[in-house]
């Protein structure tokens, strides 16, 4: 194998003219090819359902910085397997544009594949392992295929209307439902498609995924955080709709509309975050870490040396605790005793 493909110190590699030129060519090519996708995504980010798209690339960049300790000290380039990724991403991009089925989402996936190929080509497999979660998180930028969005939005719309009907009846407001229209006393409240909770669901899925990536917890905790994104988002939307129904009857339709469309729209995310924080605290109470335990022999020996110092349990040092003192090989003889 040619020495050109051997790994070299990262600081030396990224300063080489060939590496810089390759990086600039890749950036220019990706920007040119995906310019249309970026323009379309920007128009979607201006809508409530995908307003979180503005923050996704910033958070992906933060993930790369947060995990910077995983950046390889040596880079292997050019890595030929990177070209295979680039070829696969290009084929997917062309196919999505030709058949026009889930076009924008599939082209977004092709962008992620091409970014992986670029990272592999320029830095080898260790670089790809470091950046792969950051690239995958970028999928939250791109709109869902219309068929998926329509089916999901309609289902969420019906769930929100049914659950809100139950909530209003539970707190004492006579309510009945016809489809997605709630009749609360003398007022009719329609759960429109824009109020289905799809925006909250997508935003909270992105938020939960980001939190699961950042927190230092067992995989079970991270999985529960991800799974809980759906019910918490639905619950937050039901609270918003039920609160609007109450205000319609107690304060009038004008105030109810303002709260529903203005105040509650952005207040539900802090509520969802509070629920997620409560979930993490609950997991802390459920999963009790007893830490390491001192053996019975160690306890006896330590008490023989200093009866006031009783070591029962201690967290390992890597979890912020202190390990029990190591017992001496032999106990010291009492003072004044013959040696």
C-alpha beads as a LAMMPS data file, in Angstrom:
LAMMPS data file: protein, C-alpha beads

339 atoms
338 bonds

1 atom types
1 bond types

-500.0 500.0 xlo xhi
-500.0 500.0 ylo yhi
-500.0 500.0 zlo zhi

Masses

1 110.0

Atoms # bond

1 1 1 0.000 0.000 0.000
2 1 1 1.252 3.429 -0.802
3 1 1 2.453 5.571 2.083
4 1 1 -0.058 8.192 0.996
5 1 1 -2.807 6.121 2.619
6 1 1 -0.989 5.560 5.909
7 1 1 -2.282 7.356 8.986
8 1 1 -0.513 10.572 9.892
9 1 1 -0.882 13.046 12.778
10 1 1 -4.130 14.965 12.392
11 1 1 -2.512 18.384 12.839
12 1 1 -0.069 17.620 10.041
13 1 1 -2.703 16.154 7.711
14 1 1 -5.230 19.001 7.900
15 1 1 -2.523 21.502 6.985
16 1 1 -1.496 19.702 3.817
17 1 1 -2.540 21.482 0.578
18 1 1 -4.012 18.278 -0.910
19 1 1 -6.278 17.661 2.109
20 1 1 -7.480 21.282 2.177
21 1 1 -8.155 21.259 -1.569
22 1 1 -10.157 18.015 -1.291
23 1 1 -12.183 19.432 1.600
24 1 1 -13.042 22.601 -0.332
25 1 1 -14.039 20.617 -3.423
26 1 1 -16.354 18.401 -1.372
27 1 1 -17.949 21.379 0.385
28 1 1 -18.484 23.176 -2.907
29 1 1 -19.959 20.109 -4.606
30 1 1 -22.366 19.369 -1.732
31 1 1 -23.463 23.005 -1.511
32 1 1 -24.155 23.128 -5.257
33 1 1 -25.996 19.797 -5.463
34 1 1 -28.125 20.321 -2.348
35 1 1 -28.872 24.038 -2.790
36 1 1 -32.449 23.271 -3.849
37 1 1 -33.004 21.005 -0.836
38 1 1 -31.688 23.683 1.525
39 1 1 -34.013 26.299 0.021
40 1 1 -37.017 24.006 0.336
41 1 1 -36.107 23.047 3.916
42 1 1 -35.785 26.712 4.849
43 1 1 -39.352 27.393 3.690
44 1 1 -40.541 24.457 5.806
45 1 1 -38.659 25.698 8.869
46 1 1 -40.771 28.846 8.733
47 1 1 -43.836 26.678 9.434
48 1 1 -44.732 25.557 12.981
49 1 1 -44.277 21.830 12.292
50 1 1 -40.592 22.177 11.410
51 1 1 -39.535 25.337 13.212
52 1 1 -37.005 23.274 15.164
53 1 1 -35.048 22.819 11.907
54 1 1 -33.140 26.053 12.498
55 1 1 -31.565 24.592 15.633
56 1 1 -30.748 21.111 14.324
57 1 1 -27.470 21.944 12.498
58 1 1 -26.328 24.064 15.435
59 1 1 -26.974 21.218 17.849
60 1 1 -25.233 18.740 15.541
61 1 1 -22.169 20.999 15.552
62 1 1 -22.361 21.164 19.355
63 1 1 -22.427 17.362 19.532
64 1 1 -19.214 17.206 17.504
65 1 1 -17.592 19.723 19.858
66 1 1 -18.967 17.963 22.960
67 1 1 -17.422 14.674 21.804
68 1 1 -14.209 16.291 20.610
69 1 1 -12.244 13.936 22.871
70 1 1 -13.245 11.194 20.430
71 1 1 -11.603 12.979 17.499
72 1 1 -8.749 10.817 16.209
73 1 1 -5.217 12.008 16.835
74 1 1 -4.143 10.488 13.522
75 1 1 -5.973 10.629 10.195
76 1 1 -5.843 8.038 7.459
77 1 1 -6.513 9.563 4.097
78 1 1 -7.523 9.146 1.420
79 1 1 -9.695 6.239 2.577
80 1 1 -11.100 4.638 -0.624
81 1 1 -14.259 3.379 1.131
82 1 1 -15.366 6.984 1.398
83 1 1 -15.917 7.041 -2.349
84 1 1 -18.327 4.102 -2.026
85 1 1 -20.432 6.098 0.435
86 1 1 -20.395 9.104 -1.884
87 1 1 -21.487 6.927 -4.813
88 1 1 -24.347 5.448 -2.765
89 1 1 -25.517 8.883 -1.648
90 1 1 -25.410 10.169 -5.209
91 1 1 -27.494 7.249 -6.518
92 1 1 -30.099 7.821 -3.791
93 1 1 -30.243 11.553 -4.576
94 1 1 -30.833 10.924 -8.288
95 1 1 -33.402 8.176 -7.652
96 1 1 -35.381 10.323 -5.213
97 1 1 -35.511 13.178 -7.713
98 1 1 -36.518 10.926 -10.591
99 1 1 -39.328 9.004 -8.874
100 1 1 -40.410 11.943 -6.690
101 1 1 -41.535 9.760 -3.782
102 1 1 -40.525 11.186 -0.421
103 1 1 -38.131 13.281 -2.486
104 1 1 -36.943 15.832 0.069
105 1 1 -36.614 13.368 2.938
106 1 1 -34.722 10.814 0.838
107 1 1 -32.469 13.512 -0.564
108 1 1 -31.786 14.584 3.013
109 1 1 -30.804 10.993 3.766
110 1 1 -28.515 11.056 0.739
111 1 1 -26.867 14.189 2.136
112 1 1 -26.164 12.399 5.424
113 1 1 -24.667 9.456 3.507
114 1 1 -22.487 11.812 1.464
115 1 1 -21.297 13.586 4.597
116 1 1 -20.351 10.216 6.047
117 1 1 -18.469 9.447 2.849
118 1 1 -16.629 12.760 3.016
119 1 1 -15.640 12.161 6.653
120 1 1 -14.458 8.651 5.820
121 1 1 -12.525 9.814 2.767
122 1 1 -10.767 12.618 4.640
123 1 1 -10.210 11.003 8.032
124 1 1 -10.725 7.269 7.945
125 1 1 -13.019 5.093 10.042
126 1 1 -12.193 6.683 13.439
127 1 1 -13.344 10.063 12.095
128 1 1 -16.590 8.546 10.824
129 1 1 -17.273 6.894 14.200
130 1 1 -16.793 10.258 15.900
131 1 1 -19.077 12.223 13.575
132 1 1 -21.705 9.619 12.655
133 1 1 -24.219 10.526 15.429
134 1 1 -23.875 14.212 14.518
135 1 1 -24.622 13.512 10.859
136 1 1 -27.543 11.223 11.711
137 1 1 -29.098 13.937 13.896
138 1 1 -29.290 16.179 10.824
139 1 1 -32.233 14.071 9.568
140 1 1 -34.472 16.102 11.888
141 1 1 -33.918 19.065 9.542
142 1 1 -35.804 17.562 6.642
143 1 1 -39.596 17.369 6.229
144 1 1 -41.272 13.985 6.400
145 1 1 -42.708 12.540 3.168
146 1 1 -46.189 13.963 2.547
147 1 1 -47.907 10.578 2.857
148 1 1 -46.283 9.934 6.229
149 1 1 -46.961 13.474 7.446
150 1 1 -50.620 13.312 6.366
151 1 1 -51.254 9.911 7.958
152 1 1 -49.458 10.833 11.167
153 1 1 -51.118 14.253 11.424
154 1 1 -54.616 12.822 10.924
155 1 1 -54.059 10.153 13.567
156 1 1 -52.670 12.653 16.046
157 1 1 -55.566 15.008 15.319
158 1 1 -58.108 12.332 16.258
159 1 1 -56.150 11.258 19.351
160 1 1 -55.876 14.868 20.538
161 1 1 -59.630 15.443 20.093
162 1 1 -60.597 12.208 21.895
163 1 1 -58.195 12.715 24.789
164 1 1 -59.219 16.377 25.180
165 1 1 -62.877 15.350 25.305
166 1 1 -62.097 12.944 28.134
167 1 1 -59.990 15.547 29.970
168 1 1 -62.699 18.213 29.810
169 1 1 -65.361 15.778 30.958
170 1 1 -63.122 14.678 33.827
171 1 1 -62.721 18.222 35.170
172 1 1 -66.459 18.851 34.990
173 1 1 -67.131 20.502 31.619
174 1 1 -70.001 18.930 29.624
175 1 1 -68.302 17.989 26.346
176 1 1 -69.098 15.811 23.389
177 1 1 -67.192 15.258 20.185
178 1 1 -68.150 14.993 16.549
179 1 1 -65.079 13.932 14.599
180 1 1 -62.431 16.478 15.560
181 1 1 -64.884 19.156 16.762
182 1 1 -65.413 19.496 20.516
183 1 1 -68.629 21.026 21.814
184 1 1 -67.817 22.430 25.258
185 1 1 -71.002 23.854 26.812
186 1 1 -71.992 26.649 24.397
187 1 1 -68.785 26.721 22.354
188 1 1 -67.453 24.633 19.469
189 1 1 -63.701 24.007 19.445
190 1 1 -62.251 22.447 16.298
191 1 1 -58.968 20.599 16.590
192 1 1 -57.554 21.587 13.240
193 1 1 -54.746 19.773 11.474
194 1 1 -52.311 22.498 12.480
195 1 1 -53.264 21.798 16.099
196 1 1 -52.839 18.031 15.864
197 1 1 -49.611 18.135 17.860
198 1 1 -47.381 17.029 14.975
199 1 1 -45.179 20.075 15.478
200 1 1 -44.802 19.318 19.169
201 1 1 -44.149 15.645 18.456
202 1 1 -41.384 16.296 15.924
203 1 1 -39.769 18.949 18.090
204 1 1 -39.876 16.799 21.187
205 1 1 -38.517 13.785 19.310
206 1 1 -35.536 15.890 18.262
207 1 1 -35.170 17.211 21.801
208 1 1 -35.399 13.757 23.391
209 1 1 -32.893 12.331 20.921
210 1 1 -30.467 15.145 21.688
211 1 1 -30.854 14.617 25.419
212 1 1 -30.403 10.856 25.067
213 1 1 -27.168 11.503 23.176
214 1 1 -25.820 13.941 25.752
215 1 1 -26.732 12.463 29.124
216 1 1 -24.335 10.054 30.738
217 1 1 -26.748 7.309 31.720
218 1 1 -27.323 3.588 31.136
219 1 1 -28.820 2.581 27.800
220 1 1 -32.105 1.690 29.508
221 1 1 -32.527 5.299 30.681
222 1 1 -31.739 6.634 27.221
223 1 1 -34.230 4.264 25.598
224 1 1 -36.946 5.349 28.041
225 1 1 -36.232 9.004 27.239
226 1 1 -36.728 8.313 23.538
227 1 1 -39.854 6.196 24.018
228 1 1 -41.444 8.799 26.292
229 1 1 -41.172 11.522 23.625
230 1 1 -44.438 10.462 21.964
231 1 1 -46.730 10.256 25.036
232 1 1 -45.283 13.438 26.562
233 1 1 -45.828 15.388 23.330
234 1 1 -49.418 14.092 23.070
235 1 1 -50.050 14.917 26.742
236 1 1 -48.722 18.466 26.303
237 1 1 -51.010 19.029 23.317
238 1 1 -54.043 17.663 25.174
239 1 1 -53.330 20.044 28.066
240 1 1 -53.224 22.932 25.603
241 1 1 -56.549 21.997 23.977
242 1 1 -58.289 21.347 27.295
243 1 1 -57.030 24.662 28.667
244 1 1 -58.445 26.410 25.592
245 1 1 -61.831 24.759 26.139
246 1 1 -61.886 26.020 29.727
247 1 1 -60.976 29.563 28.663
248 1 1 -63.647 29.573 25.948
249 1 1 -66.281 29.136 28.618
250 1 1 -64.764 31.120 31.467
251 1 1 -63.098 34.063 29.707
252 1 1 -64.515 34.163 26.202
253 1 1 -63.464 33.015 22.749
254 1 1 -61.058 35.908 22.075
255 1 1 -58.861 35.139 25.061
256 1 1 -59.118 31.421 24.380
257 1 1 -57.873 31.888 20.810
258 1 1 -54.970 34.073 21.935
259 1 1 -53.888 31.557 24.539
260 1 1 -54.321 28.623 22.162
261 1 1 -52.372 30.054 19.233
262 1 1 -49.897 32.368 20.944
263 1 1 -49.185 31.615 24.590
264 1 1 -49.839 27.874 24.806
265 1 1 -47.957 27.147 21.609
266 1 1 -44.621 28.002 23.159
267 1 1 -45.522 27.202 26.759
268 1 1 -46.054 23.509 26.022
269 1 1 -42.379 22.923 25.307
270 1 1 -41.222 24.089 28.766
271 1 1 -43.975 21.903 30.234
272 1 1 -42.723 18.942 28.221
273 1 1 -39.153 19.664 29.359
274 1 1 -40.332 19.737 32.964
275 1 1 -42.010 16.359 32.460
276 1 1 -38.785 14.980 30.971
277 1 1 -36.783 16.330 33.912
278 1 1 -39.244 14.665 36.273
279 1 1 -38.813 11.420 34.364
280 1 1 -35.037 11.576 34.829
281 1 1 -35.463 12.174 38.563
282 1 1 -37.883 9.249 38.769
283 1 1 -35.344 7.026 37.038
284 1 1 -32.779 8.128 39.631
285 1 1 -35.106 6.902 42.372
286 1 1 -36.032 3.655 40.638
287 1 1 -32.579 2.578 39.512
288 1 1 -30.596 2.675 42.754
289 1 1 -26.862 2.300 42.353
290 1 1 -25.574 0.614 45.467
291 1 1 -21.987 1.031 44.331
292 1 1 -19.128 -1.152 45.401
293 1 1 -19.178 -2.855 48.792
294 1 1 -16.333 -3.483 51.166
295 1 1 -15.833 -7.130 52.054
296 1 1 -16.474 -8.362 55.570
297 1 1 -12.760 -8.994 56.104
298 1 1 -11.952 -5.407 55.093
299 1 1 -14.531 -4.060 57.553
300 1 1 -13.070 -6.136 60.417
301 1 1 -9.530 -5.060 59.644
302 1 1 -10.456 -1.368 59.348
303 1 1 -12.375 -1.456 62.630
304 1 1 -9.431 -3.120 64.322
305 1 1 -7.199 -0.246 63.211
306 1 1 -9.704 2.556 63.902
307 1 1 -13.060 1.553 65.446
308 1 1 -14.528 4.997 64.668
309 1 1 -14.012 4.491 60.944
310 1 1 -16.614 2.080 59.630
311 1 1 -16.650 1.516 55.893
312 1 1 -19.878 -0.047 54.707
313 1 1 -20.263 0.978 51.051
314 1 1 -18.611 3.433 48.707
315 1 1 -19.184 4.506 45.151
316 1 1 -16.329 3.730 42.774
317 1 1 -14.039 6.700 42.060
318 1 1 -15.207 6.981 38.441
319 1 1 -18.728 7.754 39.750
320 1 1 -17.602 10.514 42.057
321 1 1 -17.144 8.468 45.223
322 1 1 -14.140 7.173 47.089
323 1 1 -13.109 3.566 47.231
324 1 1 -12.716 1.998 50.696
325 1 1 -9.190 2.248 52.065
326 1 1 -7.079 -0.711 51.236
327 1 1 -6.539 -2.935 54.221
328 1 1 -2.923 -3.386 55.305
329 1 1 -1.251 -6.691 54.743
330 1 1 -0.940 -7.230 58.503
331 1 1 -2.352 -5.440 61.524
332 1 1 0.112 -3.411 63.605
333 1 1 1.042 -4.828 66.950
334 1 1 -0.473 -3.087 70.038
335 1 1 1.714 -0.402 71.584
336 1 1 4.102 -1.837 74.155
337 1 1 3.594 -5.404 73.034
338 1 1 6.711 -7.525 72.471
339 1 1 7.772 -7.691 68.844

Bonds

1 1 1 2
2 1 2 3
3 1 3 4
4 1 4 5
5 1 5 6
6 1 6 7
7 1 7 8
8 1 8 9
9 1 9 10
10 1 10 11
11 1 11 12
12 1 12 13
13 1 13 14
14 1 14 15
15 1 15 16
16 1 16 17
17 1 17 18
18 1 18 19
19 1 19 20
20 1 20 21
21 1 21 22
22 1 22 23
23 1 23 24
24 1 24 25
25 1 25 26
26 1 26 27
27 1 27 28
28 1 28 29
29 1 29 30
30 1 30 31
31 1 31 32
32 1 32 33
33 1 33 34
34 1 34 35
35 1 35 36
36 1 36 37
37 1 37 38
38 1 38 39
39 1 39 40
40 1 40 41
41 1 41 42
42 1 42 43
43 1 43 44
44 1 44 45
45 1 45 46
46 1 46 47
47 1 47 48
48 1 48 49
49 1 49 50
50 1 50 51
51 1 51 52
52 1 52 53
53 1 53 54
54 1 54 55
55 1 55 56
56 1 56 57
57 1 57 58
58 1 58 59
59 1 59 60
60 1 60 61
61 1 61 62
62 1 62 63
63 1 63 64
64 1 64 65
65 1 65 66
66 1 66 67
67 1 67 68
68 1 68 69
69 1 69 70
70 1 70 71
71 1 71 72
72 1 72 73
73 1 73 74
74 1 74 75
75 1 75 76
76 1 76 77
77 1 77 78
78 1 78 79
79 1 79 80
80 1 80 81
81 1 81 82
82 1 82 83
83 1 83 84
84 1 84 85
85 1 85 86
86 1 86 87
87 1 87 88
88 1 88 89
89 1 89 90
90 1 90 91
91 1 91 92
92 1 92 93
93 1 93 94
94 1 94 95
95 1 95 96
96 1 96 97
97 1 97 98
98 1 98 99
99 1 99 100
100 1 100 101
101 1 101 102
102 1 102 103
103 1 103 104
104 1 104 105
105 1 105 106
106 1 106 107
107 1 107 108
108 1 108 109
109 1 109 110
110 1 110 111
111 1 111 112
112 1 112 113
113 1 113 114
114 1 114 115
115 1 115 116
116 1 116 117
117 1 117 118
118 1 118 119
119 1 119 120
120 1 120 121
121 1 121 122
122 1 122 123
123 1 123 124
124 1 124 125
125 1 125 126
126 1 126 127
127 1 127 128
128 1 128 129
129 1 129 130
130 1 130 131
131 1 131 132
132 1 132 133
133 1 133 134
134 1 134 135
135 1 135 136
136 1 136 137
137 1 137 138
138 1 138 139
139 1 139 140
140 1 140 141
141 1 141 142
142 1 142 143
143 1 143 144
144 1 144 145
145 1 145 146
146 1 146 147
147 1 147 148
148 1 148 149
149 1 149 150
150 1 150 151
151 1 151 152
152 1 152 153
153 1 153 154
154 1 154 155
155 1 155 156
156 1 156 157
157 1 157 158
158 1 158 159
159 1 159 160
160 1 160 161
161 1 161 162
162 1 162 163
163 1 163 164
164 1 164 165
165 1 165 166
166 1 166 167
167 1 167 168
168 1 168 169
169 1 169 170
170 1 170 171
171 1 171 172
172 1 172 173
173 1 173 174
174 1 174 175
175 1 175 176
176 1 176 177
177 1 177 178
178 1 178 179
179 1 179 180
180 1 180 181
181 1 181 182
182 1 182 183
183 1 183 184
184 1 184 185
185 1 185 186
186 1 186 187
187 1 187 188
188 1 188 189
189 1 189 190
190 1 190 191
191 1 191 192
192 1 192 193
193 1 193 194
194 1 194 195
195 1 195 196
196 1 196 197
197 1 197 198
198 1 198 199
199 1 199 200
200 1 200 201
201 1 201 202
202 1 202 203
203 1 203 204
204 1 204 205
205 1 205 206
206 1 206 207
207 1 207 208
208 1 208 209
209 1 209 210
210 1 210 211
211 1 211 212
212 1 212 213
213 1 213 214
214 1 214 215
215 1 215 216
216 1 216 217
217 1 217 218
218 1 218 219
219 1 219 220
220 1 220 221
221 1 221 222
222 1 222 223
223 1 223 224
224 1 224 225
225 1 225 226
226 1 226 227
227 1 227 228
228 1 228 229
229 1 229 230
230 1 230 231
231 1 231 232
232 1 232 233
233 1 233 234
234 1 234 235
235 1 235 236
236 1 236 237
237 1 237 238
238 1 238 239
239 1 239 240
240 1 240 241
241 1 241 242
242 1 242 243
243 1 243 244
244 1 244 245
245 1 245 246
246 1 246 247
247 1 247 248
248 1 248 249
249 1 249 250
250 1 250 251
251 1 251 252
252 1 252 253
253 1 253 254
254 1 254 255
255 1 255 256
256 1 256 257
257 1 257 258
258 1 258 259
259 1 259 260
260 1 260 261
261 1 261 262
262 1 262 263
263 1 263 264
264 1 264 265
265 1 265 266
266 1 266 267
267 1 267 268
268 1 268 269
269 1 269 270
270 1 270 271
271 1 271 272
272 1 272 273
273 1 273 274
274 1 274 275
275 1 275 276
276 1 276 277
277 1 277 278
278 1 278 279
279 1 279 280
280 1 280 281
281 1 281 282
282 1 282 283
283 1 283 284
284 1 284 285
285 1 285 286
286 1 286 287
287 1 287 288
288 1 288 289
289 1 289 290
290 1 290 291
291 1 291 292
292 1 292 293
293 1 293 294
294 1 294 295
295 1 295 296
296 1 296 297
297 1 297 298
298 1 298 299
299 1 299 300
300 1 300 301
301 1 301 302
302 1 302 303
303 1 303 304
304 1 304 305
305 1 305 306
306 1 306 307
307 1 307 308
308 1 308 309
309 1 309 310
310 1 310 311
311 1 311 312
312 1 312 313
313 1 313 314
314 1 314 315
315 1 315 316
316 1 316 317
317 1 317 318
318 1 318 319
319 1 319 320
320 1 320 321
321 1 321 322
322 1 322 323
323 1 323 324
324 1 324 325
325 1 325 326
326 1 326 327
327 1 327 328
328 1 328 329
329 1 329 330
330 1 330 331
331 1 331 332
332 1 332 333
333 1 333 334
334 1 334 335
335 1 335 336
336 1 336 337
337 1 337 338
338 1 338 339
